[in-house]
Amino acid sequence: MAISTQAYKALERIVGAKYISEDPVIMQGYKSGPGGYEAGLGYERVMTVLPAAVILPKDTDEVQRIVKICSRYNIPYVPYATGFYGPKTHCHVDDELIIDMKRMQHFEWDEKHMYADIGPGIVYSSLQQEAFNKGCYGVIGGGGAGSSCAIEAHNAGADVMIVTKLRIGDANTMMAEGGIQAADKENDSPVQHYLDCFGGGHFAAKPELVKRLVMEAPDAIKWLNDLGVEFDKAEDGTMVTTHGGGTSRKRMHAAKDYSGSEIMRTIRDEVLNLKIPVVEFTSAVELLKDEKGQVAGAVLLNMETGDYSVARAKTVVIATGGAGRMHYQGFPTSNHYGATADGLVLGYRAGASLLYQDSIQYHPTGAIYPSQIMGALVTEKVRSVGAQLVNANGEAYIHPLETRDVNASGVIRECEEGRGVEVPGGLKGVWLDTPMIEILGGEGTIEKRIPAMFRMYMNYGIDMRKVPIVIYPTLHYQNGGLEINGDGFTKEIPNLLVAGEAAGGIHGRNRLMGNSLLDVIVFGRNAGKKAAAKCKNVELGEMNLDHIYKYAEELDKAGVHTDKVSPLLLPKYARHEQR
């Protein structure tokens, strides 16, 4: 039975008629679908039992009085809040009362100890705003680099907050498959790793960045292993390592072909376990500077509400990832939905230099058939465990572990010169002879070593153990980006750091397999440590957007006139968005 009239009136006297309702339409409003952290972890947030009524107390005193009434009249009740560091709670039995605490927005900031006492109605955006106003250290981006950065900054005692335009973990890191390089075996050394990287990048990388990458690689693996990453290991516990394209030693550490997903899962969990504030579905749309030219924070856009806020920060790290969703030259991409080079726009517009922004990596093996997965990455690990590239004439025309740029151009050449394999729809690619894997490695190798690839193709009835697959290059990696020094700082803007794929100069003009996951961990961790140390000595002046006016003047002088809004935060795929 519903809540009795007598009980309803008693509840109404506590909060007033405005803040209690049993209207069926309002009750339907408390039914919601998957979302938040729950969606990211695979749980659903769907209310199957609607409440009998909802009540909105303003403080803990009213909550206590409501609970007493519920006890007196035997009314089942359930609290309902924002989901801040935990899910919303929903009705599980009939005739239940929802105690919605969104009005309880108590907020008290302890500046001495740098913590906040908040009510259950507080949402991320308000906490984020206040935290930044108190001079916290900000990370823009919630992928591998941003999360690693935040962990190390937190452990160094900094007040840190992650701002990400999607959810934490929605990043290219999650989609990386093949593995992560590190010279930690007896037959290898960081020097050998350096030579492979420098040569593979066409000798264009900044030596100080390559040095840091390879020297800190073994510790990065240990750090990840200690956090709980489930790397492939032999029975004696030693790491299983394989070759990658352009490598002279077997130094590829992997978690089957879920390497990026496993690494991101682990460091995301660490961020949440450390209770580092994460502001999701919020984009940085402009950097802020002070009168001394220091970075002083950012202008943030709530992607759900369209509201803007100003965030103050003593140090800022751009860790916004790649650019695949820009679809350079019309290529499909293996990148996640939010990879739109927005961090590069923010940094460049504020005065930071770009390096090798003309250099984009096209991964040689992207899926081209079936069309439902066109552009999806077919990890280089498929070739490292034995698959061969074969043209329509049945010729293995190139070594499968040449560097990515060489193999990608080779695939394009074979197709352009008439030796490509045509698939339904008229597109052309080349064969990737996957049955060769089990000829070389024995039955079961594919399911054991590359299970994600096996399942992806089996979803479409293609058994890669028995038949080859067809591939063509896919837009994969942003080699260039914002120029940084060995400590991750931009040279033009004090206190602004860059980490991960948004940074340029680490890989030169071509990146080797396994160095992207290494890059986000090494330079993400480094940025966290350096930013945490730096922010202790920063004194900010008044925030301004003067650099925007200067940038507009430069565009006008150059004769560049456009009605395009930048940065592009998400790709525009709908027809009405493309007009």
VEXDREN-2710 file (C-alpha; in Angstrom, 1 decimal):
% VEXDREN-2710
k/r/px/py/pz
1/MET/0.0/0.0/0.0
2/ALA/1.0/3.6/-0.6
3/ILE/2.2/6.0/2.1
4/SER/-0.7/6.8/4.4
5/THR/-2.3/10.3/4.3
6/GLN/-1.4/10.7/8.0
7/ALA/2.3/9.8/7.4
8/TYR/2.5/12.0/4.3
9/LYS/1.2/15.0/6.2
10/ALA/3.7/14.4/9.0
11/LEU/6.5/14.4/6.4
12/GLU/5.1/17.5/4.7
13/ARG/5.3/19.4/8.0
14/ILE/9.0/18.8/8.2
15/VAL/10.1/20.1/4.7
16/GLY/7.0/22.0/3.5
17/ALA/4.7/21.1/0.6
18/LYS/7.2/22.3/-2.0
19/TYR/9.7/19.6/-1.1
20/ILE/7.6/16.5/-1.0
21/SER/5.7/14.8/-3.8
22/GLU/4.0/11.6/-4.8
23/ASP/3.2/12.8/-8.3
24/PRO/3.7/9.7/-10.7
25/VAL/5.3/11.9/-13.3
26/ILE/8.0/13.1/-10.8
27/MET/8.5/9.5/-9.6
28/GLN/9.2/8.5/-13.2
29/GLY/12.0/11.2/-13.2
30/TYR/13.9/9.1/-10.7
31/LYS/14.2/6.3/-13.2
32/SER/17.6/6.4/-14.9
33/GLY/19.8/4.3/-17.1
34/PRO/23.5/3.4/-17.1
35/GLY/25.9/6.2/-16.3
36/GLY/28.8/7.5/-14.3
37/TYR/31.4/5.1/-12.8
38/GLU/28.8/2.3/-12.8
39/ALA/28.7/2.3/-16.6
40/GLY/32.4/2.3/-16.8
41/LEU/32.6/-0.7/-14.6
42/GLY/29.9/-2.6/-16.3
43/TYR/27.0/-2.1/-13.8
44/GLU/23.6/-0.7/-14.7
45/ARG/21.8/2.0/-12.8
46/VAL/18.2/1.3/-13.6
47/MET/15.4/1.7/-11.1
48/THR/12.9/-1.1/-11.7
49/VAL/10.8/-0.2/-8.7
50/LEU/9.4/3.4/-8.6
51/PRO/9.2/5.2/-5.3
52/ALA/5.9/6.0/-3.6
53/ALA/7.0/9.5/-2.8
54/VAL/10.1/11.7/-2.8
55/ILE/11.2/14.1/-0.1
56/LEU/14.0/16.7/-0.2
57/PRO/15.4/17.7/3.2
58/LYS/17.7/20.7/3.6
59/ASP/19.9/19.5/6.4
60/THR/20.8/16.6/8.7
61/ASP/18.2/17.7/11.3
62/GLU/15.4/17.3/8.7
63/VAL/16.9/13.9/7.7
64/GLN/16.7/12.7/11.3
65/ARG/13.1/13.9/11.7
66/ILE/12.2/12.2/8.4
67/VAL/13.7/8.9/9.5
68/LYS/11.8/9.0/12.8
69/ILE/8.5/9.5/10.9
70/CYS/9.4/6.5/8.7
71/SER/10.1/4.4/11.7
72/ARG/6.9/5.4/13.4
73/TYR/4.7/4.6/10.3
74/ASN/6.8/1.6/9.1
75/ILE/7.7/3.3/5.8
76/PRO/10.7/1.8/3.9
77/TYR/13.1/4.5/2.8
78/VAL/16.3/4.9/0.8
79/PRO/18.8/7.8/0.5
80/TYR/19.4/9.3/-2.9
81/ALA/22.4/11.6/-3.7
82/THR/24.7/12.7/-6.5
83/GLY/26.7/9.5/-6.9
84/PHE/29.9/11.4/-5.8
85/TYR/32.4/8.5/-5.2
86/GLY/29.6/6.0/-5.2
87/PRO/26.4/5.1/-7.0
88/LYS/23.0/6.6/-6.5
89/THR/20.8/4.4/-4.4
90/HIS/17.4/3.3/-5.8
91/CYS/14.2/1.7/-4.6
92/HIS/14.2/-2.0/-4.1
93/VAL/10.8/-2.6/-2.5
94/ASP/7.3/-1.2/-3.2
95/ASP/6.0/1.9/-1.5
96/GLU/9.5/3.1/-0.6
97/LEU/10.3/6.8/0.2
98/ILE/13.2/8.4/-1.7
99/ILE/15.1/10.8/0.6
100/ASP/16.7/13.0/-2.1
101/MET/19.5/15.0/-0.6
102/LYS/20.3/17.3/-3.5
103/ARG/19.3/20.4/-1.3
104/MET/22.0/19.5/1.2
105/GLN/24.8/21.5/-0.2
106/HIS/26.8/22.2/2.9
107/PHE/30.4/23.2/1.9
108/GLU/33.2/24.0/4.3
109/TRP/36.8/24.3/3.1
110/ASP/39.6/23.8/5.6
111/GLU/42.4/25.8/4.0
112/LYS/45.0/24.8/6.6
113/HIS/44.7/21.1/6.0
114/MET/43.4/21.4/2.4
115/TYR/40.2/19.3/2.7
116/ALA/36.5/19.9/2.2
117/ASP/33.6/18.9/4.4
118/ILE/30.8/18.6/1.9
119/GLY/27.1/17.7/1.9
120/PRO/25.6/14.9/-0.1
121/GLY/24.1/17.3/-2.6
122/ILE/27.4/18.7/-3.7
123/VAL/28.4/17.8/-7.3
124/TYR/31.8/17.6/-8.9
125/SER/31.7/20.9/-10.6
126/SER/31.1/22.9/-7.4
127/LEU/33.8/21.1/-5.5
128/GLN/36.2/21.4/-8.5
129/GLN/35.6/25.1/-8.7
130/GLU/36.3/25.7/-5.1
131/ALA/39.3/23.5/-5.1
132/PHE/40.9/25.3/-8.0
133/ASN/40.0/28.6/-6.4
134/LYS/42.2/27.5/-3.5
135/GLY/45.2/27.0/-5.8
136/CYS/45.1/23.3/-6.5
137/TYR/47.1/21.6/-9.2
138/GLY/45.1/20.6/-12.2
139/VAL/45.4/17.8/-14.8
140/ILE/43.5/18.2/-18.0
141/GLY/42.8/14.7/-19.3
142/GLY/41.8/11.4/-17.7
143/GLY/43.7/8.8/-19.7
144/GLY/46.9/7.0/-18.9
145/ALA/49.1/10.1/-18.7
146/GLY/46.7/12.2/-16.8
147/SER/45.9/9.4/-14.3
148/SER/49.6/8.5/-13.7
149/CYS/50.3/12.2/-13.3
150/ALA/47.6/12.6/-10.7
151/ILE/48.7/9.6/-8.7
152/GLU/52.2/10.8/-8.4
153/ALA/51.2/14.4/-7.6
154/HIS/48.9/13.1/-4.9
155/ASN/51.6/10.9/-3.4
156/ALA/53.9/13.9/-3.4
157/GLY/51.4/15.8/-1.3
158/ALA/49.8/18.1/-3.9
159/ASP/46.1/18.9/-4.1
160/VAL/45.3/17.6/-7.5
161/MET/42.2/17.3/-9.6
162/ILE/41.5/15.6/-12.9
163/VAL/39.3/17.3/-15.4
164/THR/38.2/15.0/-18.4
165/LYS/35.7/15.6/-21.1
166/LEU/34.4/12.0/-21.1
167/ARG/34.9/9.5/-18.2
168/ILE/38.2/8.7/-16.6
169/GLY/39.8/6.0/-18.7
170/ASP/38.0/7.0/-21.9
171/ALA/41.3/7.4/-23.7
172/ASN/43.6/5.9/-26.3
173/THR/45.4/4.2/-23.5
174/MET/42.4/2.0/-22.9
175/MET/42.5/1.0/-26.6
176/ALA/46.2/0.2/-26.9
177/GLU/46.7/-3.6/-27.3
178/GLY/50.1/-4.8/-28.2
179/GLY/52.2/-4.0/-25.1
180/ILE/54.8/-1.7/-23.4
181/GLN/58.5/-1.6/-24.0
182/ALA/61.2/-1.7/-21.3
183/ALA/64.8/-2.9/-21.4
184/ASP/64.8/-5.0/-18.2
185/LYS/66.2/-8.3/-19.4
186/GLU/69.9/-9.4/-19.2
187/ASN/70.4/-9.4/-22.9
188/ASP/69.1/-5.8/-23.3
189/SER/69.9/-2.3/-22.0
190/PRO/68.4/1.2/-22.1
191/VAL/71.2/2.1/-24.5
192/GLN/70.0/-0.5/-27.0
193/HIS/66.4/0.7/-26.4
194/TYR/67.6/4.3/-27.1
195/LEU/69.2/3.3/-30.4
196/ASP/66.0/1.5/-31.5
197/CYS/63.8/4.5/-30.6
198/PHE/66.1/7.2/-32.1
199/GLY/66.6/5.3/-35.3
200/GLY/63.0/4.3/-35.6
201/GLY/62.0/7.9/-35.2
202/HIS/64.2/8.9/-38.1
203/PHE/66.7/10.6/-35.7
204/ALA/64.3/13.4/-35.2
205/ALA/63.4/12.9/-31.5
206/LYS/64.7/15.2/-28.8
207/PRO/67.6/13.2/-27.2
208/GLU/66.8/14.3/-23.7
209/LEU/63.2/13.0/-24.0
210/VAL/64.3/9.7/-25.5
211/LYS/66.8/9.3/-22.7
212/ARG/64.2/9.8/-20.0
213/LEU/61.8/7.4/-21.8
214/VAL/64.3/4.5/-22.0
215/MET/66.1/5.1/-18.7
216/GLU/62.9/5.2/-16.7
217/ALA/61.2/2.3/-18.6
218/PRO/62.2/-0.5/-16.2
219/ASP/60.9/1.4/-13.2
220/ALA/57.7/2.1/-15.0
221/ILE/57.1/-1.6/-15.5
222/LYS/57.9/-2.3/-11.8
223/TRP/55.5/0.5/-10.8
224/LEU/52.7/-0.9/-12.9
225/ASN/53.4/-4.5/-11.7
226/ASP/53.3/-3.3/-8.1
227/LEU/50.0/-1.6/-8.7
228/GLY/48.6/-4.9/-9.9
229/VAL/48.8/-4.9/-13.7
230/GLU/48.5/-8.6/-14.8
231/PHE/51.4/-8.8/-17.2
232/ASP/52.0/-12.1/-19.1
233/LYS/54.4/-14.1/-17.0
234/ALA/56.2/-17.5/-17.3
235/GLU/55.6/-20.2/-14.6
236/ASP/58.7/-18.9/-12.7
237/GLY/57.2/-15.4/-12.5
238/THR/59.4/-13.7/-15.0
239/MET/57.9/-11.4/-17.6
240/VAL/57.2/-12.8/-21.0
241/THR/58.5/-10.4/-23.7
242/THR/58.3/-10.4/-27.5
243/HIS/59.6/-8.4/-30.4
244/GLY/57.9/-5.4/-31.9
245/GLY/58.4/-3.6/-35.2
246/GLY/61.8/-1.9/-35.3
247/THR/63.1/-3.5/-32.0
248/SER/66.4/-5.3/-31.8
249/ARG/65.5/-7.2/-28.6
250/LYS/62.4/-8.9/-27.1
251/ARG/61.4/-6.1/-24.7
252/MET/57.6/-5.9/-25.3
253/HIS/55.7/-6.6/-22.0
254/ALA/52.0/-7.4/-22.5
255/ALA/48.8/-8.4/-20.9
256/LYS/47.8/-10.6/-23.8
257/ASP/46.4/-8.1/-26.3
258/TYR/44.5/-6.2/-23.6
259/SER/47.6/-4.4/-22.5
260/GLY/46.3/-0.8/-22.5
261/SER/42.9/-1.8/-21.1
262/GLU/44.6/-3.6/-18.2
263/ILE/47.0/-0.8/-17.5
264/MET/44.2/1.8/-17.6
265/ARG/42.0/-0.3/-15.4
266/THR/44.7/-0.5/-12.8
267/ILE/45.7/3.1/-12.7
268/ARG/42.1/4.2/-12.8
269/ASP/41.3/2.1/-9.8
270/GLU/44.3/3.6/-8.0
271/VAL/43.0/7.2/-8.8
272/LEU/39.6/6.2/-7.3
273/ASN/41.1/4.4/-4.4
274/LEU/43.2/7.5/-3.5
275/LYS/40.0/9.5/-3.7
276/ILE/41.5/11.9/-6.2
277/PRO/38.7/14.2/-7.4
278/VAL/37.7/13.6/-11.0
279/VAL/35.5/16.0/-12.9
280/GLU/34.0/14.0/-15.7
281/PHE/32.2/15.3/-18.8
282/THR/33.9/18.6/-18.5
283/SER/36.3/20.1/-21.1
284/ALA/39.0/22.7/-20.8
285/VAL/38.2/25.2/-23.6
286/GLU/40.8/27.8/-22.8
287/LEU/43.9/28.2/-20.6
288/LEU/44.2/31.2/-18.3
289/LYS/47.4/33.2/-17.6
290/ASP/48.3/35.9/-15.2
291/GLU/50.0/39.2/-15.8
292/LYS/53.4/37.5/-15.4
293/GLY/52.6/35.1/-18.2
294/GLN/52.3/32.1/-15.9
295/VAL/49.5/29.6/-16.5
296/ALA/46.9/30.3/-13.9
297/GLY/44.1/27.8/-14.6
298/ALA/41.6/27.1/-17.3
299/VAL/38.1/27.9/-18.5
300/LEU/36.0/24.8/-18.2
301/LEU/32.8/23.7/-20.0
302/ASN/30.3/21.3/-18.5
303/MET/29.5/19.0/-21.5
304/GLU/26.1/18.1/-20.1
305/THR/24.8/21.4/-18.9
306/GLY/26.7/23.9/-21.2
307/ASP/27.8/25.9/-18.1
308/TYR/31.2/27.5/-18.0
309/SER/33.4/27.9/-14.9
310/VAL/36.8/29.3/-14.2
311/ALA/39.3/27.1/-12.5
312/ARG/42.4/28.5/-10.8
313/ALA/45.5/26.4/-10.6
314/LYS/49.2/26.9/-9.8
315/THR/50.4/24.3/-12.2
316/VAL/48.5/22.7/-15.1
317/VAL/49.3/19.5/-17.0
318/ILE/47.8/19.0/-20.5
319/ALA/47.3/15.3/-21.0
320/THR/44.5/15.4/-23.6
321/GLY/45.8/12.6/-25.9
322/GLY/45.7/12.3/-29.7
323/ALA/44.0/13.6/-32.8
324/GLY/42.6/10.5/-34.6
325/ARG/39.1/11.9/-34.6
326/MET/40.2/14.7/-36.8
327/HIS/40.4/12.1/-39.6
328/TYR/43.4/13.6/-41.4
329/GLN/43.4/12.8/-45.1
330/GLY/40.0/11.2/-44.7
331/PHE/41.4/8.0/-43.0
332/PRO/39.4/6.0/-40.5
333/THR/40.9/5.9/-37.0
334/SER/41.6/3.5/-34.2
335/ASN/41.3/6.4/-31.7
336/HIS/38.7/6.9/-29.0
337/TYR/35.8/9.3/-29.5
338/GLY/37.4/12.2/-27.7
339/ALA/40.7/12.3/-29.6
340/THR/40.4/15.7/-31.2
341/ALA/43.8/17.4/-30.5
342/ASP/42.1/19.9/-28.2
343/GLY/45.1/20.2/-25.8
344/LEU/47.3/21.3/-28.7
345/VAL/44.9/24.1/-29.6
346/LEU/44.8/25.3/-25.9
347/GLY/48.6/25.2/-25.6
348/TYR/49.4/26.8/-29.0
349/ARG/46.8/29.5/-28.6
350/ALA/48.3/30.4/-25.2
351/GLY/51.8/30.7/-26.7
352/ALA/53.4/27.2/-26.4
353/SER/55.4/25.8/-29.4
354/LEU/54.3/22.9/-31.5
355/LEU/56.8/20.3/-32.7
356/TYR/56.4/17.9/-35.6
357/GLN/52.7/18.6/-35.8
358/ASP/52.9/17.5/-39.5
359/SER/53.9/14.0/-38.5
360/ILE/51.0/11.6/-38.0
361/GLN/51.4/7.8/-37.6
362/TYR/49.1/5.5/-39.7
363/HIS/49.2/2.1/-38.2
364/PRO/49.7/-0.4/-41.1
365/THR/47.1/-2.9/-39.9
366/GLY/43.7/-1.4/-39.4
367/ALA/40.6/-3.5/-40.0
368/ILE/38.9/-2.9/-43.4
369/TYR/36.5/-5.8/-43.5
370/PRO/33.9/-6.3/-42.2
371/SER/32.8/-2.7/-42.6
372/GLN/31.4/-2.6/-39.0
373/ILE/34.9/-2.5/-37.6
374/MET/36.6/-0.5/-40.3
375/GLY/39.5/1.4/-38.8
376/ALA/39.7/-0.7/-35.7
377/LEU/43.2/-1.5/-34.7
378/VAL/44.7/-4.9/-35.5
379/THR/47.5/-4.9/-33.0
380/GLU/51.1/-5.2/-34.1
381/LYS/51.3/-8.1/-31.8
382/VAL/49.4/-10.1/-34.4
383/ARG/52.5/-9.7/-36.6
384/SER/55.0/-10.1/-33.7
385/VAL/53.6/-13.6/-33.0
386/GLY/53.9/-14.7/-36.7
387/ALA/51.3/-13.2/-39.1
388/GLN/52.7/-12.2/-42.5
389/LEU/51.6/-9.4/-44.8
390/VAL/50.6/-10.9/-48.2
391/ASN/49.3/-9.2/-51.4
392/ALA/46.6/-10.4/-53.8
393/ASN/49.3/-12.4/-55.7
394/GLY/50.1/-14.4/-52.6
395/GLU/53.5/-12.7/-52.2
396/ALA/54.9/-11.9/-48.7
397/TYR/56.2/-8.6/-50.0
398/ILE/57.7/-7.1/-46.9
399/HIS/59.1/-8.1/-43.5
400/PRO/56.1/-7.9/-41.1
401/LEU/58.2/-6.2/-38.3
402/GLU/59.5/-3.3/-40.3
403/THR/58.7/0.0/-38.7
404/ARG/55.1/1.2/-38.9
405/ASP/55.7/3.9/-41.4
406/VAL/57.5/1.5/-43.8
407/ASN/54.8/-1.1/-43.5
408/ALA/51.9/1.4/-43.8
409/SER/53.4/2.8/-47.0
410/GLY/54.0/-0.7/-48.3
411/VAL/50.3/-1.6/-47.9
412/ILE/49.2/1.6/-49.6
413/ARG/51.7/0.9/-52.5
414/GLU/50.5/-2.6/-53.0
415/CYS/46.9/-1.4/-53.3
416/GLU/47.7/1.6/-55.5
417/GLU/49.7/-0.6/-57.9
418/GLY/47.0/-3.2/-58.4
419/ARG/48.1/-5.9/-56.0
420/GLY/45.5/-5.2/-53.3
421/VAL/42.7/-7.5/-52.2
422/GLU/39.2/-6.1/-52.9
423/VAL/36.5/-6.5/-50.2
424/PRO/32.7/-6.1/-50.5
425/GLY/32.0/-2.4/-51.0
426/GLY/35.0/-1.9/-53.3
427/LEU/37.7/-1.0/-50.8
428/LYS/41.1/-2.6/-51.0
429/GLY/43.6/-3.9/-48.5
430/VAL/46.1/-6.7/-48.2
431/TRP/46.0/-10.1/-46.5
432/LEU/47.3/-10.5/-43.0
433/ASP/48.1/-14.3/-42.9
434/THR/46.9/-15.1/-39.4
435/PRO/46.8/-18.9/-39.8
436/MET/50.6/-18.7/-40.0
437/ILE/50.6/-17.8/-36.3
438/GLU/49.4/-21.3/-35.3
439/ILE/51.6/-23.0/-38.0
440/LEU/54.6/-21.4/-36.2
441/GLY/53.4/-21.3/-32.6
442/GLY/51.1/-24.4/-32.4
443/GLU/47.4/-24.8/-32.0
444/GLY/45.9/-22.5/-29.4
445/THR/48.4/-19.7/-29.8
446/ILE/45.9/-17.2/-31.2
447/GLU/43.4/-17.7/-28.4
448/LYS/46.2/-17.5/-25.8
449/ARG/48.3/-14.6/-27.1
450/ILE/45.7/-12.4/-29.0
451/PRO/42.3/-13.2/-27.6
452/ALA/40.8/-9.8/-28.2
453/MET/41.6/-10.0/-31.9
454/PHE/40.2/-13.5/-32.1
455/ARG/37.0/-12.5/-30.4
456/MET/36.6/-9.3/-32.5
457/TYR/36.7/-11.3/-35.7
458/MET/34.7/-14.2/-34.4
459/ASN/31.8/-11.8/-33.7
460/TYR/31.5/-11.5/-37.5
461/GLY/32.0/-15.2/-38.2
462/ILE/35.6/-14.9/-39.3
463/ASP/37.9/-17.5/-37.7
464/MET/41.4/-16.0/-38.0
465/ARG/42.9/-19.3/-37.1
466/LYS/41.7/-20.7/-40.4
467/VAL/41.4/-17.8/-42.8
468/PRO/43.5/-14.6/-43.2
469/ILE/42.0/-11.2/-42.5
470/VAL/42.1/-8.1/-44.7
471/ILE/43.8/-4.9/-43.4
472/TYR/44.6/-1.3/-44.5
473/PRO/46.3/1.5/-42.6
474/THR/44.3/3.4/-40.0
475/LEU/45.0/6.8/-38.4
476/HIS/46.6/5.9/-35.1
477/TYR/49.0/8.2/-33.4
478/GLN/49.9/11.9/-33.1
479/ASN/53.7/11.9/-33.4
480/GLY/53.9/15.7/-32.9
481/GLY/52.5/17.9/-30.2
482/LEU/53.4/20.6/-27.7
483/GLU/57.2/20.9/-27.3
484/ILE/58.5/20.1/-23.8
485/ASN/61.8/19.8/-22.0
486/GLY/63.1/16.7/-20.2
487/ASP/61.0/17.6/-17.2
488/GLY/57.8/18.0/-19.2
489/PHE/57.5/21.8/-19.0
490/THR/56.7/24.0/-22.0
491/LYS/59.5/26.5/-22.6
492/GLU/57.2/29.5/-23.2
493/ILE/54.6/29.3/-20.5
494/PRO/55.8/28.9/-16.9
495/ASN/54.1/26.1/-14.8
496/LEU/52.5/24.5/-17.8
497/LEU/53.4/20.9/-18.4
498/VAL/52.4/18.4/-21.1
499/ALA/52.4/14.6/-20.9
500/GLY/51.4/11.7/-23.1
501/GLU/50.4/11.9/-26.7
502/ALA/49.8/15.6/-26.5
503/ALA/53.6/16.1/-26.2
504/GLY/55.8/16.3/-29.2
505/GLY/59.5/15.3/-29.7
506/ILE/59.5/12.0/-27.7
507/HIS/59.2/9.7/-30.7
508/GLY/60.5/11.9/-33.5
509/ARG/58.6/11.3/-36.8
510/ASN/57.7/7.7/-36.2
511/ARG/56.8/5.8/-33.0
512/LEU/57.8/2.2/-32.3
513/MET/55.2/-0.2/-31.0
514/GLY/55.0/-0.3/-27.2
515/ASN/56.5/3.2/-26.7
516/SER/53.1/4.9/-26.4
517/LEU/52.0/3.1/-23.3
518/LEU/55.6/3.6/-22.0
519/ASP/55.4/7.3/-22.9
520/VAL/52.1/8.0/-20.9
521/ILE/53.5/6.2/-17.8
522/VAL/57.0/7.7/-17.8
523/PHE/56.1/11.3/-18.7
524/GLY/52.8/11.1/-16.8
525/ARG/54.5/10.1/-13.6
526/ASN/57.3/12.6/-14.2
527/ALA/54.8/15.5/-14.8
528/GLY/53.0/14.7/-11.6
529/LYS/56.2/14.8/-9.5
530/LYS/57.5/18.0/-11.2
531/ALA/54.2/19.8/-11.0
532/ALA/53.7/18.9/-7.4
533/ALA/57.1/20.2/-6.5
534/LYS/56.7/23.4/-8.6
535/CYS/53.3/24.4/-7.3
536/LYS/54.7/24.9/-3.7
537/ASN/56.7/27.9/-4.9
538/VAL/54.2/29.5/-7.3
539/GLU/52.4/32.8/-6.6
540/LEU/49.7/33.6/-9.0
541/GLY/48.5/37.1/-10.0
542/GLU/45.2/38.1/-11.6
543/MET/43.9/35.7/-14.2
544/ASN/43.3/37.0/-17.7
545/LEU/42.6/36.0/-21.3
546/ASP/44.9/38.6/-22.9
547/HIS/46.6/35.9/-25.1
548/ILE/43.3/35.3/-26.9
549/TYR/43.1/38.8/-28.1
550/LYS/46.7/38.6/-29.3
551/TYR/46.0/35.4/-31.1
552/ALA/43.0/36.9/-32.8
553/GLU/45.2/39.8/-34.0
554/GLU/47.8/37.4/-35.4
555/LEU/45.1/35.5/-37.3
556/ASP/43.8/38.8/-38.8
557/LYS/47.3/39.8/-39.8
558/ALA/47.8/36.4/-41.5
559/GLY/44.5/36.8/-43.3
560/VAL/43.0/33.8/-41.6
561/HIS/39.2/34.2/-41.2
562/THR/37.0/31.3/-40.1
563/ASP/33.7/30.7/-38.4
564/LYS/34.9/27.5/-36.9
565/VAL/34.9/27.2/-33.2
566/SER/38.0/25.6/-31.6
567/PRO/39.0/23.5/-30.0
568/LEU/36.8/20.8/-31.5
569/LEU/35.7/18.9/-28.4
570/LEU/34.0/15.9/-30.1
571/PRO/33.8/14.8/-33.7
572/LYS/30.8/16.0/-35.7
573/TYR/29.4/13.0/-37.4
574/ALA/25.7/13.9/-37.6
575/ARG/24.5/15.4/-40.9
576/HIS/23.2/18.5/-39.2
577/GLU/26.6/19.0/-37.5
578/GLN/28.4/19.0/-40.8
579/ARG/26.5/21.7/-42.5
END
